Amino acid sequence: MAKQQKVLLLTGPAPDGKFVIESRDVPHPGPGYILVEVRAAALNPVDWILRDMGLWIKEWPTILGTDAAGVVVELGEGVSNVAVGDRVMYMGTMVDKLTTFQQYNAVKADFVAKIPDSMTLEQASTIPLTVATAALGLYDKRQQPDGGLGLTPPWTEGGRGKYSGQSIFIAGGATGVGQHTIELAKMSGFSHIIATASLHNEAYLKSLGATHVLDRKLAASAIADAVKAVTDTPVTVAYDAVSDPALQNAMYDLLAPGGCLLRVGPSMIDPAKLEKGDKYVAHVFADVQLPAQIEVGRSLYAKLPEMLAAGDIKPTKLEVLPDGLAGVPAGLDRLKAGVSAVKFVVRPQETP
Ligand SMILES: NC(=O)c1ccc[n+]([C@@H]2O[C@H](COP(=O)([O-])OP(=O)(O)OC[C@H]3O[C@@H](n4cnc5c(N)ncnc54)[C@H](OP(=O)(O)O)[C@@H]3O)[C@@H](O)[C@H]2O)c1
């Protein structure tokens, strides 16, 4: 077993912080933990946001990265749900200061999902953070400041198909978060799954379960009119993966009384509208191990392998970047500049 590993360190906050590759000890998996050789790590917007803004980071240097897939190489005491050699995926968590731009991770065994044979490790690495954002947003209990909409998860008894006859509107259907929100909405049975995206993504989003795809370039008022034109079924759920002020307000207005809106970013809704209090708004913070939301996180991870194997949850399209961890900085610049329905993935073991 290797004693040292390569990690991608961010030396400090912007503008002076730099990414450097350094060696660090390979962690030891304590009781309940496993050691994973990280074979694929996906890049997410939060990585460049943290690089540029340093939010939440209390200690420097730091390692970023919130998505990984790899092979189990060692078991800590008491672990029985996975074996050495299993292929698993998992997300970073603030709870364990677990981040993934490195060659090995010690991970809590309860929060890994075995990967079906039909899926590559690179594909699997595209899923964890975004599926958690979609799932916690829709199904975590109603709580503030961070929580979900309190819907019944489709992987629990009585949840599958429960929302038949209702409509959901998703801003940003081609984001990784939006793609998994579409898949979960389909499992939940929503009759109309209406999403905004660039129209070149229409067929792809329909293959995931979207019933209608609206051009994201339309003005917010035109998008609202188009939603009303495609369904007279009340929109009971709205999921905002985009954070555009005009559109978030239009989404709130679209909701039927008693409807609910989930946002991944800040609230942009006119406070005067919120005063009426007839619609519920929540903000998701995607970490399946945070104590306040660990119940849904644990139940998601218990059923995720089945949902992956059944094809209910699919990987995002991806591009593998060269040079292992050394490829991350340029990848984050490209991600910040804008991508369309693709995730960038690095192979940490290929780091020069
Ligand atoms: N709160 C949390 O815990 C949490 C967790 C994860 C992510 N997030 C946030 O969620 C957002 C999505 O993250 P992600 O990783 O899923 O993003 P992503 O996959 O990198 O997003 C790329 C997609 O954004 C779409 N897009 C950009 N502007 C749009 C607009 N005005 N309308 C509709 N679609 C638009 C593009 O769609 P087209 O290609 O169709 O143009 C593109 O495919 C980010 O802001 C991220 O920071 C929050």
Ligand as a Chemical Component Dictionary entry (heavy atoms), coordinates in Angstrom:
data_LIG
# 
_chem_comp.id                   LIG 
_chem_comp.type                 NON-POLYMER 
_chem_comp.pdbx_formal_charge   0 
_chem_comp.three_letter_code    LIG 
# 
loop_
_chem_comp_atom.comp_id 
_chem_comp_atom.atom_id 
_chem_comp_atom.alt_atom_id 
_chem_comp_atom.type_symbol 
_chem_comp_atom.charge 
_chem_comp_atom.model_Cartn_x 
_chem_comp_atom.model_Cartn_y 
_chem_comp_atom.model_Cartn_z 
_chem_comp_atom.pdbx_ordinal 
LIG N1  N1  N 0  -26.669 24.793 -3.093  1  
LIG C1  C1  C 0  -25.921 23.718 -3.326  2  
LIG O1  O1  O 0  -25.661 22.905 -2.427  3  
LIG C2  C2  C 0  -25.410 23.458 -4.717  4  
LIG C3  C3  C 0  -24.854 22.214 -5.042  5  
LIG C4  C4  C 0  -24.429 21.986 -6.347  6  
LIG C5  C5  C 0  -24.550 22.999 -7.291  7  
LIG N2  N2  N 1  -25.055 24.189 -6.922  8  
LIG C6  C6  C 0  -25.213 25.272 -7.918  9  
LIG O2  O2  O 0  -26.159 24.798 -8.858  10 
LIG C7  C7  C 0  -25.908 25.392 -10.124 11 
LIG C8  C8  C 0  -25.838 24.272 -11.155 12 
LIG O3  O3  O 0  -24.692 23.475 -10.879 13 
LIG P1  P1  P 0  -24.272 22.327 -11.905 14 
LIG O4  O4  O 0  -23.004 21.737 -11.444 15 
LIG O5  O5  O -1 -25.420 21.468 -12.129 16 
LIG O6  O6  O 0  -23.996 23.266 -13.175 17 
LIG P2  P2  P 0  -23.429 22.900 -14.613 18 
LIG O7  O7  O 0  -23.811 21.519 -14.982 19 
LIG O8  O8  O 0  -21.988 23.257 -14.690 20 
LIG O9  O9  O 0  -24.264 23.961 -15.469 21 
LIG C9  C9  C 0  -24.027 24.084 -16.843 22 
LIG C10 C10 C 0  -25.355 24.312 -17.516 23 
LIG O10 O10 O 0  -25.916 25.527 -17.059 24 
LIG C11 C11 C 0  -26.978 25.796 -17.933 25 
LIG N3  N3  N 0  -27.377 27.194 -17.825 26 
LIG C12 C12 C 0  -26.582 28.271 -17.636 27 
LIG N4  N4  N 0  -27.335 29.408 -17.605 28 
LIG C13 C13 C 0  -28.627 29.028 -17.782 29 
LIG C14 C14 C 0  -29.862 29.737 -17.860 30 
LIG N5  N5  N 0  -29.914 31.062 -17.747 31 
LIG N6  N6  N 0  -30.986 29.016 -18.041 32 
LIG C15 C15 C 0  -30.947 27.664 -18.156 33 
LIG N7  N7  N 0  -29.799 26.944 -18.116 34 
LIG C16 C16 C 0  -28.658 27.628 -17.921 35 
LIG C17 C17 C 0  -26.414 25.449 -19.299 36 
LIG O11 O11 O 0  -27.510 24.904 -20.008 37 
LIG P3  P3  P 0  -27.584 24.835 -21.611 38 
LIG O12 O12 O 0  -26.399 24.007 -22.025 39 
LIG O13 O13 O 0  -28.881 24.147 -21.894 40 
LIG O14 O14 O 0  -27.505 26.233 -22.119 41 
LIG C18 C18 C 0  -25.318 24.432 -18.994 42 
LIG O15 O15 O 0  -25.560 23.178 -19.574 43 
LIG C19 C19 C 0  -24.598 26.175 -9.976  44 
LIG O16 O16 O 0  -24.904 27.524 -9.732  45 
LIG C20 C20 C 0  -23.969 25.574 -8.738  46 
LIG O17 O17 O 0  -23.084 26.465 -8.068  47 
LIG C21 C21 C 0  -25.497 24.452 -5.668  48 
# 
loop_
_chem_comp_bond.comp_id 
_chem_comp_bond.atom_id_1 
_chem_comp_bond.atom_id_2 
_chem_comp_bond.value_order 
_chem_comp_bond.pdbx_ordinal 
LIG N1  C1  SING 1  
LIG C1  O1  DOUB 2  
LIG C1  C2  SING 3  
LIG C2  C3  SING 4  
LIG C2  C21 DOUB 5  
LIG C3  C4  DOUB 6  
LIG C4  C5  SING 7  
LIG C5  N2  DOUB 8  
LIG N2  C6  SING 9  
LIG N2  C21 SING 10 
LIG C6  O2  SING 11 
LIG C6  C20 SING 12 
LIG O2  C7  SING 13 
LIG C7  C8  SING 14 
LIG C7  C19 SING 15 
LIG C8  O3  SING 16 
LIG O3  P1  SING 17 
LIG P1  O4  DOUB 18 
LIG P1  O5  SING 19 
LIG P1  O6  SING 20 
LIG O6  P2  SING 21 
LIG P2  O7  DOUB 22 
LIG P2  O8  SING 23 
LIG P2  O9  SING 24 
LIG O9  C9  SING 25 
LIG C9  C10 SING 26 
LIG C10 O10 SING 27 
LIG C10 C18 SING 28 
LIG O10 C11 SING 29 
LIG C11 N3  SING 30 
LIG C11 C17 SING 31 
LIG N3  C12 SING 32 
LIG N3  C16 SING 33 
LIG C12 N4  DOUB 34 
LIG N4  C13 SING 35 
LIG C13 C14 SING 36 
LIG C13 C16 DOUB 37 
LIG C14 N5  SING 38 
LIG C14 N6  DOUB 39 
LIG N6  C15 SING 40 
LIG C15 N7  DOUB 41 
LIG N7  C16 SING 42 
LIG C17 O11 SING 43 
LIG C17 C18 SING 44 
LIG O11 P3  SING 45 
LIG P3  O12 DOUB 46 
LIG P3  O13 SING 47 
LIG P3  O14 SING 48 
LIG C18 O15 SING 49 
LIG C19 O16 SING 50 
LIG C19 C20 SING 51 
LIG C20 O17 SING 52 
# 
